[in-house]
Amino acid sequence: MNNDIEYSLPQASIPDPRWNLSYLVGRVLAKGTAFIWRWGNDQKAVVSFVGRYSAHAAVLVLALLVSMFGRLAITPVSIASIAEHDSVTTSSQVVAEVLATPTQPVEIGPASWELSSQRSRAVFRQAQPHTNIPERVRLEVITYTIQSGDNIFSIAQRFKLSPYSVVWANMEPLQGAPWLIQPGLTLYIPPVDGAYHTVMAGDTIESIAESYKVTAADIYNQWNPIEPGQTLREGTALIIPGGVGGEIEWEPPPPPPSRPAVASASGSWGACGNVAVSGPGANGWFILPTGSPAISGWVFRDASNPPHIGIDYRCRMGDPIYAADNGVVVFAGWSGGYGNLVIIDHGNGYRTRYAHFNAFAVGCGQPVRQGTVIGYCGTTGWSTGPHLHYEIRLNGVPQNPQRYAP
């Protein structure tokens, strides 16, 4: 009888030596020593050794590259798991296992890349599809044709100018009456606020600057083709930034309180020297001889010139002047301070006078109809610039032309 009794003692749990640091260090030293010995004694074995572990190194490099580019979420492969393949797994099998590991897609946003292994964010400047280009000052005067519904204020707002600048740049076409603009009329649109002046005979830089309340230096600017000391050429258009023109009446003047009754006539009569002349009789009302109520100088019995017995209408040199009513020309010639003067008899006791003509379109004794061109605007006689001095006389007594205006 065997009295030997076998006692089975519980064994303590021993950790896997592959995870023991001293074991790993020892293994590395052992393999290093074996590598050196084999290199000296068995080069064929060394080549097999290098080939086997180079596959592991290649797998690690591949995993590192893929992780850096963020295209694949790589499941880390531990040194221990690779060590398990030391003797039984080929390099191709290891690569196949790594590549077969399930991956998570990488989210790519407009301003960041999110990696499955490590959440990181990089912010980039977003592209701006629209570029703000600063407005530049226009370098030339342009034209604008008035459309239905336009007025001076809407036109000024459209081109970012003051209404005054629009009127001052168009004193000739507007004739100082901005409320009378009509579709089809062409206006000059300056690039900046100010005045627009056409050089006339006798103009100098100094006189123009004084007239518009600016300095001579203001007229030498990027818009005007002139240089200091250069002689001005008649007809040159100058942009005068900041220039101030004349007063503007934005609304039509009120009608006269009572318009005198003007009788019609069956005919008109007069004499040219010793020759009797006749023409059609008056219609019984007067039209504006310039086509506009714009005034450029004194009015009837002006406070600054009480002896003035007519009205000075604005007109440009050479503009046509019209007969205010039917009649016959009883004078056409030079007459002292009137300069070139035309007088028309209307046959109803009224006669009209038109002074300072540059040229005549009719002669004495010629019958005329209301609206007939009788001459052209000028500045002859006692005149400081082109305008029409217009008078109405009833049986020789001067009348206020504004009371007869249509």
DODREN-911780 format. One line per field, with one value per residue: residue number from 1; residue in one letter; x, y, z of N, C-alpha, C in turn. Coordinates in steps of 0.02 Angstrom, whole numbers. Atoms other than C-alpha are relative to their C-alpha. Layout:
// DODREN-911780
seq	(NUM;...)
type	(a;...)
n.xx	(X;...)
n.yy	(Y;...)
n.zz	(Z;...)
ca.xx	(X;...)
ca.yy	(Y;...)
ca.zz	(Z;...)
c.xx	(X;...)
c.yy	(Y;...)
c.zz	(Z;...)
END
This chain:
// DODREN-911780
seq	(1;2;3;4;5;6;7;8;9;10;11;12;13;14;15;16;17;18;19;20;21;22;23;24;25;26;27;28;29;30;31;32;33;34;35;36;37;38;39;40;41;42;43;44;45;46;47;48;49;50;51;52;53;54;55;56;57;58;59;60;61;62;63;64;65;66;67;68;69;70;71;72;73;74;75;76;77;78;79;80;81;82;83;84;85;86;87;88;89;90;91;92;93;94;95;96;97;98;99;100;101;102;103;104;105;106;107;108;109;110;111;112;113;114;115;116;117;118;119;120;121;122;123;124;125;126;127;128;129;130;131;132;133;134;135;136;137;138;139;140;141;142;143;144;145;146;147;148;149;150;151;152;153;154;155;156;157;158;159;160;161;162;163;164;165;166;167;168;169;170;171;172;173;174;175;176;177;178;179;180;181;182;183;184;185;186;187;188;189;190;191;192;193;194;195;196;197;198;199;200;201;202;203;204;205;206;207;208;209;210;211;212;213;214;215;216;217;218;219;220;221;222;223;224;225;226;227;228;229;230;231;232;233;234;235;236;237;238;239;240;241;242;243;244;245;246;247;248;249;250;251;252;253;254;255;256;257;258;259;260;261;262;263;264;265;266;267;268;269;270;271;272;273;274;275;276;277;278;279;280;281;282;283;284;285;286;287;288;289;290;291;292;293;294;295;296;297;298;299;300;301;302;303;304;305;306;307;308;309;310;311;312;313;314;315;316;317;318;319;320;321;322;323;324;325;326;327;328;329;330;331;332;333;334;335;336;337;338;339;340;341;342;343;344;345;346;347;348;349;350;351;352;353;354;355;356;357;358;359;360;361;362;363;364;365;366;367;368;369;370;371;372;373;374;375;376;377;378;379;380;381;382;383;384;385;386;387;388;389;390;391;392;393;394;395;396;397;398;399;400;401;402;403;404;405;406)
type	(m;n;n;d;i;e;y;s;l;p;q;a;s;i;p;d;p;r;w;n;l;s;y;l;v;g;r;v;l;a;k;g;t;a;f;i;w;r;w;g;n;d;q;k;a;v;v;s;f;v;g;r;y;s;a;h;a;a;v;l;v;l;a;l;l;v;s;m;f;g;r;l;a;i;t;p;v;s;i;a;s;i;a;e;h;d;s;v;t;t;s;s;q;v;v;a;e;v;l;a;t;p;t;q;p;v;e;i;g;p;a;s;w;e;l;s;s;q;r;s;r;a;v;f;r;q;a;q;p;h;t;n;i;p;e;r;v;r;l;e;v;i;t;y;t;i;q;s;g;d;n;i;f;s;i;a;q;r;f;k;l;s;p;y;s;v;v;w;a;n;m;e;p;l;q;g;a;p;w;l;i;q;p;g;l;t;l;y;i;p;p;v;d;g;a;y;h;t;v;m;a;g;d;t;i;e;s;i;a;e;s;y;k;v;t;a;a;d;i;y;n;q;w;n;p;i;e;p;g;q;t;l;r;e;g;t;a;l;i;i;p;g;g;v;g;g;e;i;e;w;e;p;p;p;p;p;p;s;r;p;a;v;a;s;a;s;g;s;w;g;a;c;g;n;v;a;v;s;g;p;g;a;n;g;w;f;i;l;p;t;g;s;p;a;i;s;g;w;v;f;r;d;a;s;n;p;p;h;i;g;i;d;y;r;c;r;m;g;d;p;i;y;a;a;d;n;g;v;v;v;f;a;g;w;s;g;g;y;g;n;l;v;i;i;d;h;g;n;g;y;r;t;r;y;a;h;f;n;a;f;a;v;g;c;g;q;p;v;r;q;g;t;v;i;g;y;c;g;t;t;g;w;s;t;g;p;h;l;h;y;e;i;r;l;n;g;v;p;q;n;p;q;r;y;a;p)
n.xx	(43;-42;25;-18;59;-18;38;1;6;21;-56;13;7;-63;13;-30;-68;-9;15;-47;-51;-66;1;-8;-69;-43;10;-33;-72;-16;5;-56;-60;6;-10;-73;-34;18;-33;-69;-4;52;29;64;50;7;43;68;21;13;60;60;17;12;72;31;-17;38;69;2;-9;61;52;-16;16;72;26;-19;43;68;48;26;-6;-40;0;-71;-24;-49;-62;11;37;-46;-46;32;-9;-72;-21;52;35;-42;9;60;57;5;27;70;38;5;45;68;29;52;-19;54;-11;-25;43;-39;43;-28;-54;-35;-4;7;-31;32;-44;-14;41;-39;35;-41;44;-29;36;45;-5;53;17;15;-51;25;-43;19;22;-50;29;5;-49;27;70;42;65;59;62;55;53;65;1;-60;-6;-70;-19;-10;-60;-57;-8;-24;-71;-32;-20;48;43;-29;-53;31;26;-56;-34;46;35;22;59;57;20;17;68;-5;65;25;-35;43;-33;-38;-52;-64;-35;-69;-6;-70;-22;-1;42;-30;28;-26;-4;-27;-41;22;-51;-18;-6;-65;6;15;69;44;-4;37;71;28;-20;-53;-66;-26;-27;54;17;-52;14;-8;51;-7;-61;-36;-57;-13;-32;26;55;64;30;72;38;-23;44;-40;32;-23;23;15;22;68;31;50;59;44;70;19;70;17;26;73;28;17;66;52;-30;39;34;-32;48;-26;4;9;-61;-50;-24;-57;-35;-72;-16;60;38;48;-3;54;-8;58;20;-19;43;29;-42;-71;-41;-67;-42;-56;26;-11;7;-62;-23;-72;-22;51;71;32;-9;-41;-18;-68;-3;70;17;3;71;12;-23;-57;7;-61;-7;-69;-19;24;65;53;48;63;51;46;67;3;-9;-44;-63;-2;-69;-51;-64;-38;34;-37;-8;35;-37;43;68;58;63;57;66;48;64;50;-27;-61;-61;-52;-69;-48;-64;-66;-7;-64;15;72;30;53;-15;56;55;16;53;-22;50;-21;-48;-48;-67;-13;-70;-39;-24;-67;-21;-17;24;-18;10;-60;0;58;67;50;39;67;47;68;27;70;6;-62;-14;-30;39;-40;10;17;72;29;-31;50)
n.yy	(-59;-60;-51;-69;-39;-58;-61;-49;-69;-49;-39;-73;-24;-29;-43;20;-30;-43;-69;-19;-43;32;53;-29;-24;58;31;-42;11;68;2;-39;41;54;-30;-11;64;30;-38;25;71;28;-58;19;-9;-72;-27;20;-40;-69;0;10;-60;-58;-2;-35;-71;-28;-8;-58;-60;-9;-23;-69;-44;-4;-40;-71;-29;-3;31;62;5;60;32;10;69;0;37;69;37;16;51;65;26;7;63;36;-43;-31;-73;-13;12;-57;-57;14;-10;-72;-32;25;-28;-50;-71;-48;-55;-63;-56;-58;-59;-56;-33;44;72;36;66;46;16;-60;-55;-61;-50;-53;-51;-31;-58;19;-43;-49;-1;-68;-49;-69;-46;-68;-43;-48;-61;-1;-46;-36;-20;44;-30;39;-21;-1;49;-17;6;-29;-70;-16;32;72;7;-14;57;56;-8;-19;-70;-50;-26;-63;16;21;-60;-43;30;1;-63;-16;38;-9;-70;-22;21;73;34;8;52;43;61;-9;-51;28;-39;17;25;-6;54;-23;-59;-63;-33;21;-64;-3;-60;-50;-49;-45;35;20;44;-41;-24;58;19;-50;6;58;-2;49;-26;21;67;49;12;44;64;60;4;-53;6;-64;-6;-70;-40;16;-44;35;0;-10;62;53;13;9;24;-42;33;-47;-64;-20;-38;-48;23;43;3;70;2;-55;-59;-2;-39;-68;-2;-11;-7;-50;24;-22;10;23;-52;25;-11;-42;-50;-38;-33;7;-62;-28;54;31;74;32;72;32;-29;36;54;-23;23;1;57;-20;-9;47;67;17;-58;-11;-70;-3;-66;-43;6;-65;-47;36;-42;-24;-40;-20;-21;56;6;65;58;32;73;38;38;12;-33;33;31;-36;-41;8;-53;16;4;-20;-71;-20;-30;-72;-22;53;-33;-21;-52;-21;48;62;40;21;-1;13;-22;29;-28;55;-24;-8;-50;26;12;35;-16;55;-35;31;55;13;-3;-5;50;-36;-69;-46;9;71;26;58;36;17;56;-6;-20;-69;-16;48;-27;-29;-44;-65;-58;0;69;31;71;18;2;-37;-53;5;-51;-5;-68;-10;-69;-33;3;64;46;52;61;59;2;27;66;54)
n.zz	(0;7;-46;23;18;43;-16;56;-26;53;30;7;69;23;59;63;3;58;-19;-52;30;-4;50;66;8;5;65;51;-7;23;73;26;-7;49;66;9;7;63;55;7;12;44;35;29;-54;-12;53;-16;-58;22;42;-40;-40;44;15;-56;5;55;-22;-45;41;37;-47;-18;57;8;-55;11;52;-25;46;-29;-73;-9;-66;-17;-5;-54;11;-22;50;55;-24;5;67;13;30;36;47;52;6;39;-43;-46;38;15;-61;-15;49;-9;-61;18;-10;-5;48;-27;18;25;2;38;-35;-46;14;-62;4;-46;-55;-40;24;6;41;29;29;60;26;54;60;9;72;23;-16;-2;37;-19;54;22;28;72;29;57;-1;41;17;-20;34;-48;12;-28;-73;-30;-18;-15;-63;11;41;-44;-45;41;13;-63;5;-25;53;24;48;63;33;19;57;57;2;68;21;-45;2;-67;-19;-8;-2;68;37;40;25;62;-8;-22;-52;-17;-68;-20;-44;-70;-12;19;59;65;34;68;7;49;18;-54;-64;-27;-58;-58;4;-9;-70;-38;15;-33;-71;-13;15;65;-7;5;71;26;-32;42;52;50;40;1;-44;-19;51;66;22;6;67;-2;11;-44;-58;-60;-61;-55;-61;-55;26;-17;53;-21;-36;41;-19;9;18;46;-35;-1;56;-20;-32;51;66;38;60;62;54;64;52;69;38;-32;47;-19;55;3;34;31;31;-45;0;-37;-11;-32;-64;-60;-26;-63;-57;16;-20;-23;59;-1;-13;-70;-44;-37;0;-11;-23;-32;16;11;-56;-49;-57;9;62;11;68;46;18;32;-38;32;2;11;62;20;62;61;-8;38;-36;35;-4;-54;28;71;12;54;-25;17;-6;-6;11;-59;-38;-60;-54;16;47;56;-28;43;-29;37;-14;0;27;-53;-46;-32;38;-39;19;-10;7;-8;47;33;72;16;44;36;16;-10;47;10;-44;-39;-38;-68;-1;54;-22;24;-10;-40;-63;3;-55;30;-38;-71;-22;-29;17;42;-30;39;-33;31;-24;27;-9;20;21;-18;-72;-18;-42;-31;40;-41;-8;62;13;4)
ca.xx	(0;72;54;124;-12;-4;-59;-111;-77;-162;-44;-27;-79;80;70;107;295;272;205;347;471;622;568;555;723;801;724;787;964;955;899;1030;1166;1100;1099;1282;1333;1236;1309;1479;1433;1272;1236;1092;999;1034;955;801;794;805;673;553;566;574;393;345;436;349;179;219;279;123;9;101;82;-102;-134;-41;-146;-307;-387;-406;-440;-303;-325;-158;-61;35;213;149;26;162;274;143;180;366;372;206;148;220;239;99;-20;19;-13;-177;-234;-196;-285;-435;-460;-625;-601;-712;-741;-655;-768;-700;-782;-757;-640;-580;-529;-586;-479;-552;-399;-380;-504;-414;-474;-385;-468;-438;-485;-638;-636;-736;-830;-871;-744;-790;-717;-710;-801;-687;-719;-780;-654;-772;-936;-1073;-1244;-1415;-1576;-1725;-1855;-2040;-2063;-1890;-1858;-1700;-1701;-1720;-1584;-1467;-1499;-1468;-1294;-1256;-1246;-1325;-1478;-1391;-1244;-1358;-1442;-1279;-1206;-1357;-1400;-1411;-1527;-1633;-1636;-1646;-1817;-1787;-1973;-1993;-1885;-1960;-1926;-1796;-1695;-1511;-1421;-1237;-1193;-1029;-922;-922;-1027;-994;-1019;-988;-929;-905;-764;-820;-721;-628;-634;-481;-447;-455;-622;-700;-638;-708;-874;-897;-819;-670;-483;-385;-301;-471;-490;-324;-383;-386;-540;-487;-361;-272;-108;-55;-7;-100;-218;-400;-486;-662;-787;-684;-794;-722;-773;-765;-775;-858;-909;-1066;-1180;-1327;-1487;-1611;-1800;-1860;-2043;-2123;-2162;-2341;-2454;-2487;-2635;-2731;-2685;-2733;-2857;-2775;-2891;-2867;-2850;-2898;-2730;-2572;-2498;-2343;-2214;-2036;-1974;-2101;-2169;-2329;-2328;-2458;-2474;-2589;-2685;-2648;-2715;-2744;-2611;-2422;-2302;-2129;-2005;-1867;-1980;-1934;-1975;-1794;-1730;-1547;-1545;-1662;-1850;-1975;-1939;-1805;-1765;-1582;-1622;-1794;-1780;-1775;-1939;-1923;-1869;-1706;-1735;-1597;-1535;-1376;-1280;-1367;-1527;-1683;-1800;-1985;-2121;-2234;-2390;-2446;-2399;-2284;-2102;-2093;-1909;-1756;-1586;-1462;-1532;-1400;-1407;-1530;-1400;-1484;-1670;-1832;-2002;-2166;-2336;-2482;-2626;-2717;-2620;-2477;-2300;-2159;-1972;-1830;-1654;-1469;-1488;-1331;-1414;-1582;-1699;-1825;-1822;-1930;-2101;-2102;-2266;-2241;-2346;-2341;-2188;-2095;-1905;-1862;-1680;-1545;-1489;-1337;-1251;-1249;-1276;-1275;-1256;-1135;-1180;-1301;-1482;-1643;-1710;-1898;-2027;-2215;-2291;-2476;-2503;-2323;-2334;-2215;-2303;-2237;-2206;-2225;-2409;-2435;-2336;-2432)
ca.yy	(0;160;279;422;549;676;846;965;1144;1284;1369;1554;1649;1688;1834;1799;1819;1902;2057;2057;2198;2099;1954;2066;2146;1977;1911;2060;2034;1848;1873;2008;1891;1751;1869;1916;1733;1677;1817;1748;1563;1543;1685;1587;1586;1773;1811;1711;1806;1977;1930;1873;2031;2152;2103;2160;2324;2351;2325;2453;2581;2553;2576;2736;2811;2768;2843;3004;3031;3004;2899;2740;2710;2585;2465;2468;2306;2269;2208;2055;2011;2022;1916;1779;1763;1745;1564;1524;1677;1736;1919;1909;1839;1982;2113;2027;2028;2213;2263;2154;2246;2345;2533;2681;2815;2980;3132;3276;3444;3612;3672;3514;3331;3211;3056;2901;2874;3055;3197;3348;3507;3627;3791;3861;4029;4006;4073;4230;4213;4399;4540;4716;4836;5016;5145;5256;5434;5447;5534;5603;5692;5575;5611;5554;5560;5606;5468;5479;5509;5585;5745;5836;5761;5581;5605;5681;5535;5410;5481;5525;5711;5867;5928;6097;6017;5938;6105;6204;6081;6105;6289;6300;6153;6185;6374;6393;6309;6133;6099;6104;5953;5839;5658;5652;5801;5758;5816;5823;5724;5783;5661;5768;5902;6076;6175;6142;6292;6320;6441;6599;6736;6839;6707;6680;6553;6693;6762;6588;6547;6709;6681;6509;6553;6436;6458;6446;6289;6204;6221;6136;5960;5783;5816;5972;5965;6126;6170;6326;6463;6384;6498;6447;6399;6460;6317;6212;6132;6140;6041;6153;6043;6136;6276;6374;6434;6552;6541;6410;6423;6246;6287;6389;6569;6601;6665;6851;6902;6963;6944;7094;7062;7071;7097;7008;7107;7085;7150;7245;7403;7507;7595;7564;7739;7810;7640;7577;7394;7273;7096;6973;7030;6976;6814;6902;6816;6810;6663;6666;6734;6615;6467;6473;6586;6579;6752;6798;6980;7122;7111;7250;7401;7300;7364;7377;7463;7550;7625;7451;7435;7258;7085;6996;6816;6688;6619;6551;6635;6595;6525;6565;6702;6691;6819;6829;6854;6886;7053;7146;7198;7388;7399;7285;7366;7445;7550;7613;7523;7397;7339;7242;7271;7204;7288;7202;7288;7172;7281;7288;7431;7318;7317;7202;7236;7109;7174;7123;7005;6925;6913;6950;6824;6954;7127;7281;7263;7073;6997;6865;6734;6692;6578;6635;6646;6831;6829;6747;6775;6887;7016;7175;7350;7375;7192;7096;6924;6833;6865;6936;7103;7093;7231;7244;7416;7462;7621;7664;7632;7498;7347;7214;7064;6941;6988;6928;6767;6610)
ca.zz	(0;-52;88;-13;-26;-166;-116;-252;-202;-292;-411;-409;-564;-658;-780;-961;-976;-1145;-1056;-929;-964;-904;-1013;-1166;-1135;-1109;-1267;-1368;-1297;-1333;-1510;-1534;-1470;-1579;-1728;-1701;-1678;-1830;-1936;-1899;-1917;-2015;-2139;-2216;-2050;-2029;-2197;-2146;-1981;-2064;-2191;-2059;-1951;-2098;-2134;-1959;-1985;-2151;-2071;-1936;-2065;-2170;-2018;-1972;-2147;-2160;-1989;-2036;-2192;-2096;-2232;-2129;-1946;-1900;-1756;-1665;-1675;-1517;-1516;-1424;-1560;-1689;-1579;-1584;-1770;-1749;-1799;-1878;-1980;-2143;-2186;-2316;-2187;-2066;-2199;-2246;-2064;-2043;-2203;-2159;-1995;-2004;-2019;-1980;-2112;-2086;-2079;-2182;-2151;-2236;-2099;-2007;-2022;-1888;-1861;-1780;-1671;-1614;-1629;-1697;-1781;-1900;-1953;-2127;-2203;-2311;-2489;-2523;-2689;-2694;-2696;-2641;-2768;-2704;-2807;-2910;-2963;-3141;-3255;-3386;-3411;-3472;-3546;-3490;-3590;-3484;-3470;-3429;-3242;-3215;-3122;-3073;-2898;-2955;-3086;-2956;-2837;-2977;-3009;-2826;-2859;-2788;-2884;-2894;-2983;-3113;-3148;-3148;-3273;-3386;-3377;-3566;-3603;-3448;-3471;-3282;-3275;-3202;-3186;-3375;-3416;-3548;-3599;-3736;-3674;-3651;-3494;-3452;-3295;-3214;-3115;-2956;-2875;-2938;-3098;-3282;-3380;-3567;-3601;-3690;-3774;-3646;-3508;-3399;-3263;-3136;-3198;-3205;-3030;-2962;-3048;-2968;-2799;-2811;-2830;-2991;-2923;-2914;-3103;-3137;-3099;-3168;-3275;-3368;-3513;-3464;-3381;-3286;-3406;-3551;-3651;-3638;-3800;-3830;-3819;-3698;-3565;-3389;-3236;-3082;-2926;-2782;-2898;-2853;-2992;-2986;-2887;-2947;-2944;-2914;-2939;-3078;-3029;-2978;-3117;-3120;-3012;-3163;-3344;-3447;-3584;-3755;-3901;-4063;-4224;-4404;-4462;-4415;-4490;-4487;-4592;-4643;-4681;-4802;-4850;-4768;-4718;-4652;-4588;-4498;-4345;-4166;-4094;-3928;-3819;-3810;-3807;-3728;-3854;-3797;-3763;-3578;-3429;-3370;-3324;-3332;-3277;-3233;-3226;-3259;-3148;-3060;-2885;-2932;-3097;-3090;-3265;-3340;-3436;-3501;-3444;-3480;-3532;-3529;-3695;-3772;-3909;-4074;-3996;-4101;-4042;-4086;-4125;-3973;-4081;-4260;-4335;-4450;-4426;-4416;-4369;-4390;-4364;-4246;-4103;-3981;-3813;-3883;-4007;-4148;-4120;-4196;-4165;-4212;-4223;-4182;-4242;-4073;-3994;-3936;-3998;-3940;-3941;-3952;-3919;-3922;-4072;-4140;-4312;-4394;-4473;-4536;-4612;-4593;-4674;-4662;-4597;-4461;-4376;-4192;-4164;-4320;-4294;-4305;-4250;-4145;-3966;-3947;-3839;-3945;-3873;-3685;-3640;-3531;-3601;-3716;-3668;-3740;-3682;-3713;-3699;-3720;-3748;-3758;-3857;-3817;-3629;-3562;-3484;-3367;-3482;-3336;-3323;-3501;-3486;-3535)
c.xx	(44;-31;18;-63;22;-47;5;-12;-22;58;-20;-4;62;-15;37;68;10;-15;46;58;68;4;14;71;47;-6;35;76;19;-1;56;65;0;13;74;36;-15;32;70;3;-51;-36;-68;-55;-12;-46;-72;-29;-19;-64;-63;-19;-7;-73;-37;13;-40;-72;-6;6;-65;-56;12;-19;-75;-31;14;-46;-74;-51;-30;7;34;-7;72;16;56;61;-11;-36;43;47;-30;12;73;16;-53;-34;48;-16;-64;-63;-11;-31;-74;-43;-10;-50;-71;-33;-52;22;-63;13;23;-45;42;-48;33;59;38;-1;-5;28;-32;43;11;-40;43;-36;50;-47;36;-42;-43;6;-59;-17;-13;54;-31;50;-19;-19;55;-34;1;46;-27;-72;-39;-66;-55;-61;-58;-55;-66;2;61;-12;72;23;12;63;62;13;29;76;39;30;-51;-45;26;53;-28;-26;57;38;-42;-41;-26;-60;-61;-25;-23;-69;-2;-66;-28;34;-50;37;33;54;63;35;72;2;74;20;-1;-47;39;-34;35;-3;29;36;-26;56;12;7;73;-12;-22;-74;-50;-1;-39;-75;-32;24;48;67;22;27;-54;-17;53;-8;4;-50;11;66;37;56;9;38;-26;-60;-64;-27;-75;-36;22;-46;44;-44;29;-26;-11;-24;-73;-28;-51;-57;-46;-71;-26;-74;-15;-27;-76;-27;-16;-71;-56;34;-42;-31;34;-48;35;-7;-7;62;47;29;61;33;74;25;-64;-45;-47;4;-58;13;-61;-15;16;-49;-34;35;72;32;67;47;61;-23;7;-10;64;24;74;24;-57;-70;-28;3;39;21;70;9;-72;-15;-9;-73;-15;19;55;-8;67;-2;74;14;-24;-67;-53;-45;-64;-45;-52;-73;3;12;43;61;1;69;44;67;33;-36;35;9;-37;42;-45;-70;-52;-62;-56;-64;-51;-70;-54;23;64;57;50;68;46;70;60;11;73;-8;-75;-22;-57;25;-62;-52;-21;-57;23;-60;29;45;50;68;15;73;33;33;72;14;22;-30;23;-16;65;3;-62;-65;-48;-33;-66;-46;-68;-25;-71;-9;59;19;29;-44;49;-10;-21;-76;-34;26;-52;3)
c.yy	(61;53;72;35;61;57;49;70;47;41;73;19;37;42;-26;32;45;72;25;38;-34;-58;26;24;-59;-33;39;-12;-69;-3;41;-40;-56;27;10;-67;-31;37;-25;-73;-26;58;-16;9;74;31;-18;41;71;3;-5;64;63;6;37;75;35;13;62;66;15;27;73;49;9;43;74;32;1;-33;-63;4;-67;-26;-16;-75;-1;-41;-73;-40;-18;-56;-69;-31;-16;-63;-32;42;32;74;15;-9;59;60;-9;11;74;33;-22;28;53;70;42;57;64;57;60;58;56;33;-47;-71;-35;-71;-44;-13;60;58;63;46;53;49;34;60;-20;50;47;4;69;48;70;47;71;41;51;59;-4;54;39;20;-48;35;-47;29;-8;-49;24;-12;29;71;12;-37;-75;-12;11;-59;-60;3;26;70;44;23;66;-14;-20;61;45;-28;4;65;16;-42;10;72;24;-19;-76;-35;-13;-56;-47;-64;12;53;-32;47;-23;-20;4;-56;19;60;63;29;-27;61;-8;66;44;49;47;-33;-12;-48;40;23;-57;-20;48;-7;-58;-8;-57;33;-25;-71;-53;-17;-42;-67;-57;-4;50;-4;66;-3;73;37;-12;46;-41;6;6;-66;-58;-7;-17;-25;40;-31;51;67;14;44;49;-31;-39;5;-70;-7;57;60;1;42;71;3;12;12;50;-32;29;-15;-28;57;-32;9;44;47;36;32;-14;61;31;-52;-31;-76;-27;-75;-28;32;-47;-56;22;-28;-4;-66;26;4;-46;-72;-21;63;18;72;1;67;37;-18;71;43;-32;48;28;42;21;23;-57;-16;-64;-57;-34;-76;-33;-34;-8;36;-41;-36;39;39;3;62;-19;-4;20;75;13;35;73;30;-62;32;17;56;12;-55;-65;-46;-16;-11;-15;24;-28;36;-56;21;11;51;-23;-4;-35;16;-58;27;-46;-60;-5;5;3;-59;31;70;43;-10;-72;-21;-64;-31;-15;-62;2;21;68;20;-50;35;26;44;67;56;-2;-68;-28;-75;-16;-2;38;52;5;52;-10;71;3;75;42;-3;-68;-40;-51;-66;-61;-5;-31;-71;-55;-45)
c.zz	(0;44;-22;-25;-41;17;-58;28;-56;-24;-6;-73;-21;-62;-61;-7;-59;16;56;-31;1;-50;-70;-12;-9;-68;-55;3;-27;-75;-31;2;-52;-70;-14;-11;-68;-59;-11;-20;-50;-35;-31;51;13;-52;12;57;-21;-42;40;38;-43;-18;56;-4;-55;19;45;-39;-39;44;19;-56;-9;54;-10;-51;20;-45;30;76;15;71;19;8;52;-20;18;-53;-59;22;-5;-68;-16;-39;-44;-55;-49;-4;-40;41;49;-35;-14;62;16;-47;8;61;-18;18;4;-50;35;-23;-19;-7;-38;36;47;-27;67;-9;53;61;45;-30;-2;-48;-24;-36;-57;-19;-58;-58;-3;-74;-27;25;-1;-33;18;-60;-17;-32;-75;-28;-59;12;-45;-14;22;-35;47;-22;32;76;34;24;22;63;-8;-42;43;47;-38;-9;61;-4;34;-57;-29;-53;-68;-38;-24;-60;-63;-5;-70;-21;45;1;69;23;9;1;-70;-39;-33;-20;-67;4;29;48;6;74;20;47;74;6;-17;-61;-62;-45;-70;-10;-56;-14;58;68;18;58;61;0;11;74;44;-10;38;72;18;-13;-69;3;-5;-73;-34;35;-51;-57;-57;-38;-6;51;19;-54;-70;-16;-8;-71;7;-18;42;60;60;58;58;65;56;-24;17;-56;28;39;-48;28;-15;-19;-48;39;-1;-58;23;28;-49;-66;-40;-62;-62;-57;-61;-50;-68;-42;40;-52;27;-60;7;-41;-26;-31;52;-7;41;7;34;68;58;17;65;61;-23;22;24;-59;-2;8;72;42;37;-9;16;27;33;-22;-10;63;57;56;-6;-63;-19;-72;-50;-15;-39;47;-39;5;-16;-68;-15;-66;-60;8;-39;47;-42;8;51;-24;-74;-6;-61;29;-23;11;7;-16;66;35;66;51;-11;-44;-60;27;-54;38;-44;23;-8;-20;52;52;34;-51;46;-28;21;-13;10;-47;-24;-76;-9;-43;-41;-16;9;-55;-9;47;35;36;70;-2;-56;29;-30;8;46;59;-8;60;-26;42;72;30;27;-15;-40;41;-47;45;-37;32;-32;14;-28;-14;24;73;18;49;31;-39;40;10;-61;-17;-1;62)
END
